[in-house]
Amino acid sequence: MDKNNFSVDLRKLILMLSIVSGLVIVVSAFYAAYSVQRQQLIQASLANNYVYADKLAKTTDDFLGSAQQQLMFSAAVLSGKLHDKPTLASEVDRIRLQTDSFNSVLIVDVTTEVLATSPEALQITGLKLSTPGVLESIRKRAPVISNPYVSTAGNLLIFISHPIFSENGDYLGFVAGTVYLKKKSALHRLLGEHYHKDGSYIYVVDQNRRLIYHPNAARLGKTVDNNPLIDRLVQGDEGESIIVNSEGVEMLTGFAIARTTGWGVVAQRPMRAALAPLDNLMQQVVYKTLPAVILCFVVIVWSAKKISMPLRMLADGAQRMNDDGTEKNIQNVKSWYFEAQELKKAMLLGVGLLHGNIRKLREDLHKDPLTGLGNRRSLDAALRKFKSLQMDFSVLSIDIDYFKTVNDTYGHDVGDMVLQHLAQFLSHICRVDDVPCRVGGEEFVILLPGTQKVDAAKIAERLRQNVEATEIPVVGKITISVGISCYPQDARDVLAVFKHSDEMLYQAKRYGRNRVEVFQPECPDAETSA
């Protein structure tokens, strides 16, 4: 890029700097707010999931404890009545229907024979069972909550039992209830509804990594391997974590242990669901801050213009320092702050000096350095002015008599002094609009605008007399000869007018010097045309 054509001005620089800075600040603020809010939402969701998982674990403990208490009460009632078929049938129905805690209830004697069942549709009364739950209950002769297994009827279930003892303490069998895992049950109702309807869910695993509850029924009863979270549950850990589930979804997870069984209860919520409010929140922040941002932008634009305007005007003035109106324009600049004020002062000083120097140069260009009178350039400029104004004027051609003798006798320094004295005479006798000039060594010209020959002759004669009567140091008195012509009376061409005045000057010299000669068109020696 050509540096001379670089077009970025201060106003644009201020705008760009302010806008970029503002954008950086706004983006940083939004990013910081987003990051903080995001982290807070994640932490809150993790904490909520842990609290929820812990609550469900405790509720599960309470449910299982309540189920055990029901069976314990029935075991006490049934002691000594295992041969009373109607009582057994009535009791299993009561247990199943009273609280809806169990999907099925059965009474088994010490030989593993089923004495009574509810509902009867299971059709296992009289059968001897060898399922894991039955065998574990017979073996332990204590309250049992089994691991999940498939029953004789083909149901995936949990077997909860309580032993029945005689009054003598003899083991008679047990009363048990089952909780189905793939069908509707009290446990299913307890775990199946998550308070978030956004993809959040709960699952439960036992100590053998087997899924006891999962919203995907197809996974119930399956063992989960290579899962760090379940590894922690098996080790008895509780807490919260961010994981990626089997479907590749990032989840915010809280997990807790049900103390009665050692089951792990896991509550999960998708990361995107937890952060969904954040997007809306940031949109609201944008909407709320947008008016302020627009206002700030307007203020920035106005301020940039206000700040840059004095400097821009001063810069324009710097580019036009040669123009006559520049100093006035700079004076009119409203420099309302310190730097602009100081720059304005410096520029005014510089412009003043520059214009002063230019004026001096122009004056020197149009002045004779020795006498201070106009030179030929000044004479030409005056003639152009008179011509443009169509103004009449008279020409006085003046020459010092015997000036060469003065130089030869007294030297050039004295000769220069004589020229300066004559220049003073010319300046004193001239009017405001008259133009006195030095056009040669001892030759001078005076232009008298709007002056006729008669008046010009009077002025010339008065000048001649004053010069003749004045004593000049060193040389004493000097005399001058003057030739006069008039435009346009004597000629329509300016050069011809000057030629006529020169002829009259030479004529004055021929007639003895110290004379004033006026051009007359009828004069035989005069040329009447240019």
C-alpha positions as CSV (number, residue, x, y, z in Angstrom):
1,M,0.0,0.0,0.0
2,D,1.2,3.5,-0.8
3,K,1.8,5.3,2.5
4,N,0.9,8.6,0.9
5,N,-2.5,7.2,0.1
6,F,-3.1,5.8,3.5
7,S,-6.7,6.8,4.3
8,V,-7.3,5.7,7.9
9,D,-7.9,8.9,9.8
10,L,-8.1,9.5,13.6
11,R,-11.8,9.2,13.7
12,K,-11.7,5.7,12.1
13,L,-8.9,4.7,14.3
14,I,-10.8,5.7,17.4
15,L,-13.9,3.9,16.1
16,M,-12.0,0.8,15.3
17,L,-10.1,0.8,18.6
18,S,-13.3,1.5,20.6
19,I,-15.4,-1.1,18.7
20,V,-12.7,-3.8,18.9
21,S,-12.1,-3.1,22.6
22,G,-15.9,-3.0,23.2
23,L,-16.4,-6.3,21.4
24,V,-13.5,-7.9,23.2
25,I,-15.0,-6.7,26.6
26,V,-18.5,-7.8,25.7
27,V,-17.4,-11.1,24.3
28,S,-15.2,-11.7,27.3
29,A,-18.0,-10.7,29.7
30,F,-20.5,-13.0,27.9
31,Y,-17.9,-15.8,27.8
32,A,-17.1,-15.4,31.5
33,A,-20.8,-15.2,32.4
34,Y,-21.6,-18.2,30.2
35,S,-18.7,-20.2,31.8
36,V,-19.7,-19.3,35.3
37,Q,-23.3,-20.1,34.7
38,R,-22.5,-23.3,32.9
39,Q,-20.3,-24.5,35.8
40,Q,-23.0,-23.5,38.3
41,L,-25.7,-25.4,36.4
42,I,-23.4,-28.5,36.1
43,Q,-22.6,-28.4,39.8
44,A,-26.2,-27.9,40.7
45,S,-27.4,-30.7,38.5
46,L,-24.7,-33.0,39.8
47,A,-25.7,-32.2,43.4
48,N,-29.4,-32.6,42.6
49,N,-28.8,-36.0,41.0
50,Y,-26.8,-37.2,43.9
51,V,-29.4,-36.0,46.4
52,Y,-32.1,-37.7,44.3
53,A,-30.1,-40.9,44.0
54,D,-29.5,-40.9,47.7
55,K,-33.2,-40.3,48.4
56,L,-34.2,-43.1,46.1
57,A,-31.6,-45.4,47.8
58,K,-33.1,-44.6,51.2
59,T,-36.6,-45.0,49.9
60,T,-35.7,-48.3,48.5
61,D,-34.2,-49.3,51.8
62,D,-37.5,-48.2,53.5
63,F,-39.6,-50.1,50.9
64,L,-37.6,-53.3,51.4
65,G,-37.6,-52.9,55.2
66,S,-41.4,-52.4,55.1
67,A,-41.7,-55.5,53.0
68,Q,-39.6,-57.5,55.4
69,Q,-41.8,-56.2,58.3
70,Q,-44.9,-57.4,56.5
71,L,-43.4,-60.8,56.0
72,M,-42.1,-61.0,59.6
73,F,-45.6,-60.3,60.9
74,S,-47.1,-63.0,58.7
75,A,-44.4,-65.4,59.8
76,A,-45.4,-64.9,63.4
77,V,-49.1,-65.4,62.5
78,L,-48.4,-68.5,60.5
79,S,-46.3,-70.2,63.2
80,G,-48.1,-73.4,64.0
81,K,-50.7,-73.0,61.2
82,L,-48.9,-74.4,58.2
83,H,-51.4,-77.3,58.0
84,D,-54.4,-74.9,57.9
85,K,-54.9,-74.5,54.2
86,P,-57.7,-71.9,54.3
87,T,-55.6,-69.8,56.7
88,L,-52.5,-70.0,54.4
89,A,-54.5,-69.1,51.4
90,S,-56.1,-66.2,53.2
91,E,-52.8,-64.9,54.5
92,V,-51.0,-64.9,51.1
93,D,-53.9,-63.0,49.5
94,R,-53.9,-60.5,52.4
95,I,-50.2,-59.9,52.1
96,R,-50.3,-59.4,48.3
97,L,-53.4,-57.2,48.2
98,Q,-53.0,-55.2,51.4
99,T,-50.1,-53.0,50.3
100,D,-49.4,-54.0,46.8
101,S,-45.8,-54.4,47.7
102,F,-45.4,-57.8,46.1
103,N,-46.4,-59.2,42.7
104,S,-46.8,-62.7,44.2
105,V,-46.7,-64.2,47.7
106,L,-46.0,-67.8,48.6
107,I,-45.6,-70.0,51.7
108,V,-42.9,-72.8,51.5
109,D,-42.2,-75.5,54.0
110,V,-38.9,-76.8,55.0
111,T,-39.0,-79.4,52.2
112,T,-39.3,-76.5,49.6
113,E,-42.9,-77.5,48.9
114,V,-45.2,-74.6,48.1
115,L,-48.1,-74.7,50.6
116,A,-50.0,-71.6,49.3
117,T,-49.6,-68.9,46.5
118,S,-51.2,-65.7,45.5
119,P,-52.3,-65.3,42.9
120,E,-53.4,-68.8,42.2
121,A,-52.8,-68.4,38.6
122,L,-49.2,-69.2,39.1
123,Q,-50.2,-72.8,39.7
124,I,-47.2,-73.8,41.7
125,T,-49.0,-74.9,44.9
126,G,-47.8,-78.4,45.8
127,L,-44.7,-78.1,43.8
128,K,-41.2,-78.3,45.2
129,L,-39.1,-75.3,44.1
130,S,-35.4,-75.2,43.5
131,T,-35.1,-71.6,42.5
132,P,-32.2,-69.5,43.9
133,G,-34.4,-67.5,46.2
134,V,-36.0,-70.6,47.7
135,L,-32.8,-72.4,48.2
136,E,-31.1,-69.4,49.7
137,S,-34.0,-68.9,52.1
138,I,-33.9,-72.6,53.2
139,R,-30.1,-72.5,53.5
140,K,-29.9,-69.3,55.5
141,R,-33.1,-69.7,57.6
142,A,-33.0,-65.9,58.0
143,P,-34.6,-62.9,56.2
144,V,-33.4,-62.9,52.6
145,I,-33.5,-60.4,49.8
146,S,-32.2,-62.3,46.8
147,N,-30.3,-61.2,43.7
148,P,-32.4,-61.0,40.6
149,Y,-33.2,-64.3,38.9
150,V,-35.8,-65.9,36.6
151,S,-38.5,-67.7,38.4
152,T,-40.2,-71.0,37.5
153,A,-42.9,-69.0,35.9
154,G,-40.4,-67.2,33.7
155,N,-40.5,-63.9,35.6
156,L,-37.3,-61.9,36.3
157,L,-37.8,-61.0,40.0
158,I,-36.4,-60.3,43.4
159,F,-37.2,-62.8,46.1
160,I,-37.9,-61.4,49.6
161,S,-38.5,-64.0,52.4
162,H,-38.8,-64.3,56.2
163,P,-38.4,-67.6,58.1
164,I,-41.2,-69.3,60.0
165,F,-40.3,-70.9,63.3
166,S,-42.5,-73.0,65.7
167,E,-43.0,-72.0,69.3
168,N,-40.1,-74.3,70.1
169,G,-37.9,-72.6,67.7
170,D,-38.0,-75.3,65.0
171,Y,-37.6,-74.1,61.5
172,L,-40.8,-74.7,59.6
173,G,-40.2,-72.9,56.3
174,F,-40.7,-69.3,55.2
175,V,-43.2,-66.8,53.8
176,A,-42.0,-64.9,50.7
177,G,-43.0,-62.2,48.3
178,T,-41.6,-61.5,44.9
179,V,-41.1,-58.2,43.1
180,Y,-41.1,-58.5,39.3
181,L,-38.5,-56.4,37.5
182,K,-40.0,-56.5,34.0
183,K,-43.6,-56.0,35.0
184,K,-45.4,-53.3,36.9
185,S,-44.5,-53.5,40.6
186,A,-44.1,-51.3,43.6
187,L,-40.4,-51.0,43.0
188,H,-41.1,-50.1,39.4
189,R,-43.4,-47.4,40.5
190,L,-40.9,-46.2,43.0
191,L,-38.0,-45.9,40.5
192,G,-39.8,-45.4,37.2
193,E,-40.7,-41.7,37.4
194,H,-37.9,-39.1,37.3
195,Y,-38.9,-35.6,38.2
196,H,-37.1,-34.3,35.1
197,K,-38.9,-35.1,31.8
198,D,-35.9,-34.3,29.6
199,G,-34.2,-37.6,29.0
200,S,-33.2,-38.0,32.7
201,Y,-33.5,-41.5,34.0
202,I,-32.6,-43.9,36.9
203,Y,-31.1,-47.3,37.0
204,V,-30.2,-49.7,39.8
205,V,-27.5,-52.4,39.9
206,D,-26.8,-55.0,42.5
207,Q,-23.4,-56.1,43.8
208,N,-23.0,-58.5,40.9
209,R,-23.2,-55.6,38.4
210,R,-26.6,-56.9,37.3
211,L,-29.3,-54.3,36.3
212,I,-32.2,-54.5,38.7
213,Y,-34.0,-51.5,37.2
214,H,-33.5,-49.7,34.0
215,P,-35.9,-47.7,31.8
216,N,-34.9,-49.9,28.9
217,A,-36.6,-53.2,30.0
218,A,-34.5,-55.2,27.5
219,R,-31.4,-54.5,29.6
220,L,-32.9,-55.7,32.9
221,G,-31.1,-58.7,34.4
222,K,-28.0,-58.1,32.3
223,T,-24.6,-57.7,33.7
224,V,-22.7,-54.4,33.0
225,D,-19.0,-54.7,32.6
226,N,-16.3,-52.1,31.9
227,N,-18.2,-49.3,33.5
228,P,-16.1,-47.1,35.8
229,L,-19.2,-45.8,37.6
230,I,-20.5,-49.2,38.4
231,D,-16.9,-50.1,39.6
232,R,-17.2,-47.4,42.1
233,L,-20.6,-48.5,43.2
234,V,-19.4,-52.1,43.7
235,Q,-16.6,-50.6,45.9
236,G,-19.3,-48.8,48.0
237,D,-18.5,-45.3,46.7
238,E,-21.2,-42.6,46.5
239,G,-21.0,-39.2,44.9
240,E,-21.4,-37.4,41.5
241,S,-19.6,-37.6,38.2
242,I,-19.8,-36.6,34.5
243,I,-19.8,-39.7,32.3
244,V,-20.7,-40.7,28.7
245,N,-23.3,-43.4,28.7
246,S,-23.5,-46.5,26.4
247,E,-25.3,-44.4,23.7
248,G,-22.5,-41.8,23.7
249,V,-24.5,-39.1,25.5
250,E,-22.7,-37.0,28.1
251,M,-24.6,-37.4,31.4
252,L,-24.5,-35.6,34.7
253,T,-24.7,-38.4,37.3
254,G,-25.3,-38.8,41.0
255,F,-25.1,-42.2,42.6
256,A,-25.7,-43.7,46.1
257,I,-25.9,-47.0,47.9
258,A,-29.0,-48.7,49.3
259,R,-27.6,-50.0,52.6
260,T,-30.0,-52.8,53.1
261,T,-29.0,-54.6,49.9
262,G,-25.9,-52.9,48.7
263,W,-27.6,-51.9,45.5
264,G,-26.3,-48.9,43.6
265,V,-28.9,-46.3,42.6
266,V,-27.8,-44.0,39.7
267,A,-29.7,-40.8,38.7
268,Q,-28.6,-39.3,35.4
269,R,-29.5,-36.2,33.4
270,P,-28.2,-35.3,29.9
271,M,-25.7,-32.5,29.9
272,R,-27.6,-30.7,27.1
273,A,-30.8,-30.8,29.1
274,A,-29.1,-29.4,32.2
275,L,-27.6,-26.6,30.1
276,A,-30.7,-25.9,28.1
277,P,-31.8,-23.0,30.4
278,L,-28.4,-21.4,29.9
279,D,-29.0,-20.8,26.2
280,N,-32.3,-19.0,26.9
281,L,-30.6,-17.1,29.8
282,M,-27.8,-15.9,27.5
283,Q,-30.4,-14.9,24.9
284,Q,-32.1,-12.8,27.5
285,V,-28.8,-11.3,28.5
286,V,-28.2,-10.3,24.9
287,Y,-31.6,-8.8,24.6
288,K,-31.2,-6.9,27.8
289,T,-27.7,-5.6,27.1
290,L,-28.3,-4.8,23.4
291,P,-29.9,-1.3,24.1
292,A,-26.9,-0.4,26.3
293,V,-24.5,-1.7,23.6
294,I,-26.2,0.3,20.9
295,L,-26.2,3.4,23.2
296,C,-22.5,2.9,23.9
297,F,-21.9,2.6,20.1
298,V,-23.7,5.8,19.4
299,V,-21.7,7.5,22.2
300,I,-18.5,6.1,20.8
301,V,-19.3,7.4,17.3
302,W,-20.2,10.8,18.6
303,S,-17.2,11.0,20.9
304,A,-14.9,9.8,18.0
305,K,-16.3,12.6,15.8
306,K,-16.0,15.1,18.6
307,I,-12.4,14.2,19.5
308,S,-11.2,13.9,15.9
309,M,-12.9,16.9,14.5
310,P,-10.4,19.5,15.8
311,L,-7.5,17.4,14.7
312,R,-9.1,16.8,11.3
313,M,-9.7,20.5,10.8
314,L,-6.1,21.2,11.9
315,A,-4.8,18.6,9.5
316,D,-6.8,20.2,6.7
317,G,-5.3,23.5,7.7
318,A,-1.8,21.9,7.6
319,Q,-2.5,20.8,4.0
320,R,-3.5,24.4,3.0
321,M,-1.0,26.4,4.9
322,N,-0.2,28.5,1.8
323,D,-3.8,29.6,1.4
324,D,-4.7,33.1,2.7
325,G,-7.7,31.9,4.7
326,T,-5.9,29.1,6.5
327,E,-5.0,31.2,9.6
328,K,-8.7,32.3,10.1
329,N,-9.9,28.7,9.6
330,I,-7.4,27.5,12.2
331,Q,-8.6,30.2,14.6
332,N,-12.1,28.9,14.2
333,V,-11.2,25.4,15.2
334,K,-12.9,24.5,18.5
335,S,-10.0,22.9,20.3
336,W,-11.8,21.8,23.5
337,Y,-9.1,19.6,24.9
338,F,-5.5,20.2,25.9
339,E,-3.6,18.4,23.1
340,A,-5.7,20.0,20.3
341,Q,-5.4,23.4,22.0
342,E,-1.6,23.1,22.1
343,L,-1.5,21.9,18.5
344,K,-3.7,24.8,17.4
345,K,-1.3,27.2,19.1
346,A,1.7,25.7,17.4
347,M,0.0,25.7,14.0
348,L,-1.1,29.3,14.4
349,L,2.5,30.2,15.3
350,G,3.8,28.2,12.3
351,V,1.2,29.6,9.9
352,G,1.9,33.1,11.1
353,L,5.6,32.6,10.6
354,L,5.1,30.9,7.2
355,H,2.7,33.6,5.9
356,G,5.1,36.3,7.2
357,N,8.0,34.7,5.4
358,I,5.9,34.3,2.3
359,R,4.8,37.9,2.4
360,K,8.4,38.9,2.9
361,L,9.5,36.7,0.0
362,R,6.7,38.2,-2.2
363,E,7.7,41.7,-1.2
364,D,11.3,40.9,-1.8
365,L,10.3,39.4,-5.1
366,H,8.6,42.7,-6.1
367,K,11.0,45.1,-4.4
368,D,14.4,46.5,-5.3
369,P,16.7,45.4,-2.5
370,L,18.7,48.6,-2.5
371,T,16.0,51.3,-2.5
372,G,13.0,49.4,-1.3
373,L,11.0,50.6,-4.3
374,G,9.2,48.3,-6.7
375,N,11.2,46.4,-9.3
376,R,10.2,45.4,-12.8
377,R,8.0,42.6,-11.4
378,S,6.1,45.1,-9.3
379,L,5.9,47.3,-12.4
380,D,4.4,44.5,-14.5
381,A,2.0,43.5,-11.8
382,A,0.7,47.1,-11.6
383,L,0.3,47.3,-15.4
384,R,-1.7,44.1,-15.4
385,K,-3.9,45.5,-12.6
386,F,-4.5,48.8,-14.5
387,K,-5.2,47.0,-17.7
388,S,-7.8,44.7,-16.0
389,L,-9.5,47.8,-14.5
390,Q,-9.2,49.7,-17.8
391,M,-7.5,52.5,-15.9
392,D,-5.7,55.5,-17.5
393,F,-2.3,56.3,-16.2
394,S,0.8,58.4,-16.8
395,V,4.4,57.2,-16.9
396,L,7.3,59.2,-15.5
397,S,10.7,58.0,-16.6
398,I,13.4,59.4,-14.3
399,D,17.2,59.3,-14.6
400,I,19.9,60.9,-12.4
401,D,22.0,63.4,-14.3
402,Y,25.8,62.6,-14.4
403,F,25.3,59.6,-12.1
404,K,28.4,57.9,-13.6
405,T,30.5,60.8,-12.5
406,V,29.2,60.3,-9.0
407,N,30.2,56.7,-9.0
408,D,33.6,57.4,-10.6
409,T,34.3,60.2,-8.2
410,Y,33.0,58.9,-4.9
411,G,32.6,55.2,-5.4
412,H,29.7,52.9,-5.7
413,D,28.9,53.0,-2.0
414,V,28.2,56.7,-2.3
415,G,26.4,56.1,-5.5
416,D,24.1,53.6,-3.7
417,M,23.5,56.2,-1.0
418,V,22.4,58.7,-3.7
419,L,20.0,56.2,-5.2
420,Q,18.5,55.6,-1.7
421,H,18.0,59.4,-1.2
422,L,16.3,59.7,-4.5
423,A,14.1,56.7,-3.7
424,Q,13.0,58.5,-0.5
425,F,12.1,61.6,-2.6
426,L,10.0,59.4,-4.9
427,S,8.2,57.7,-2.0
428,H,7.4,61.0,-0.3
429,I,6.0,62.6,-3.4
430,C,3.9,59.6,-4.5
431,R,0.3,59.1,-3.6
432,V,-1.2,55.9,-2.1
433,D,-2.1,54.4,-5.5
434,D,1.1,55.6,-7.3
435,V,3.7,53.0,-8.2
436,P,7.4,54.1,-7.9
437,C,9.9,51.5,-9.3
438,R,13.6,51.2,-9.9
439,V,14.1,49.7,-13.4
440,G,17.8,50.1,-13.9
441,G,21.1,51.4,-12.4
442,E,20.0,55.1,-11.9
443,E,16.7,54.8,-13.9
444,F,13.3,55.0,-12.1
445,V,9.7,54.9,-13.3
446,I,6.6,56.2,-11.5
447,L,3.1,55.0,-12.6
448,L,0.4,57.6,-11.8
449,P,-3.0,56.0,-12.2
450,G,-5.9,58.2,-13.2
451,T,-3.6,61.1,-13.8
452,Q,-3.6,63.3,-16.9
453,K,-0.4,64.8,-18.5
454,V,-0.9,68.2,-17.0
455,D,-1.1,66.9,-13.4
456,A,1.7,64.4,-14.1
457,A,3.9,67.3,-15.3
458,K,3.2,69.2,-12.2
459,I,4.2,66.3,-10.0
460,A,7.3,65.7,-12.0
461,E,8.4,69.3,-11.8
462,R,7.8,69.4,-8.1
463,L,9.9,66.3,-7.7
464,R,12.7,67.8,-9.9
465,Q,12.8,71.0,-7.9
466,N,12.9,69.2,-4.5
467,V,15.7,67.0,-5.7
468,E,17.7,70.0,-7.1
469,A,17.2,71.9,-3.8
470,T,18.2,69.1,-1.4
471,E,21.8,68.7,-0.2
472,I,22.9,65.1,-0.2
473,P,25.8,64.2,2.0
474,V,29.2,63.8,0.4
475,V,28.1,64.7,-3.1
476,G,26.1,67.8,-2.4
477,K,23.3,68.5,-4.9
478,I,22.1,66.3,-7.8
479,T,19.6,66.8,-10.6
480,I,17.3,64.5,-12.4
481,S,15.7,64.4,-15.9
482,V,12.1,63.3,-16.4
483,G,10.2,62.1,-19.5
484,I,6.4,61.9,-19.4
485,S,3.8,60.0,-21.5
486,C,0.2,59.0,-20.9
487,Y,-2.0,55.9,-21.6
488,P,-4.1,55.7,-23.7
489,Q,-3.9,59.3,-25.0
490,D,-0.4,58.9,-26.4
491,A,-0.7,55.3,-27.5
492,R,-3.1,52.3,-27.1
493,D,-0.1,50.0,-26.6
494,V,1.6,50.1,-23.2
495,L,5.0,49.4,-24.6
496,A,4.6,52.3,-27.0
497,V,3.7,54.5,-24.0
498,F,6.9,53.5,-22.2
499,K,8.8,54.1,-25.4
500,H,7.5,57.6,-25.6
501,S,8.4,58.4,-22.0
502,D,11.9,57.1,-22.6
503,E,12.1,59.3,-25.7
504,M,11.1,62.3,-23.6
505,L,13.7,61.4,-21.0
506,Y,16.4,61.3,-23.7
507,Q,15.1,64.6,-25.1
508,A,15.5,66.1,-21.6
509,K,19.1,64.9,-21.6
510,R,19.7,66.4,-25.0
511,Y,18.2,69.8,-24.0
512,G,20.7,70.1,-21.1
513,R,19.4,67.8,-18.3
514,N,17.6,68.8,-15.1
515,R,14.4,69.1,-17.2
516,V,10.9,67.6,-17.5
517,E,9.7,66.8,-21.0
518,V,6.2,65.8,-21.9
519,F,5.3,63.7,-24.9
520,Q,3.1,65.6,-27.5
521,P,1.7,63.6,-30.3
522,E,2.1,66.5,-32.7
523,C,5.8,66.8,-31.9
524,P,7.8,66.1,-35.0
525,D,10.2,63.9,-33.1
526,A,7.5,61.9,-31.5
527,E,5.9,58.7,-32.6
528,T,2.1,58.9,-32.3
529,S,1.5,55.2,-32.8
530,A,2.7,52.1,-31.1
